[in-house]
Amino acid sequence: MAEASSTITTASNLPTELDLAFIIDATGSMGSYIKSAQENMRNIIQDIIISEKCLLNVALILYRDHPPQENTFIIKVNNFTDDVEEAKANIDLASASG
């Protein structure tokens, strides 16, 4: 009689996935702080990649003033991506205005 074998998958064997959304005030009053915010977001992403060893999905949501102060956007959503370089590029493109 052949022996049966089985594989048990436990939660610790599964890849960990983390969804991280940054919501940023991109109004004109953030002009002097936006570079610091970008640097901190990039550092947070890097720290998670190094320490958590997980699949990281990053979204960036920017909000600005309503017209007439601002005519570019009120809310800009960069959807979740697991492409860290794309997420960092989205962060680098963020600017304060309005």
Secondary structure, DSSP 8 states (H G I E B T S, - for coil): ----------GGGS--EEEEEEEEE-SGGGTTTHHHHHHHHHHHHHHHHHHH-SEEEEEEEEE---TTS--S-SEEEEEEES-HHHHHHHHHH-----
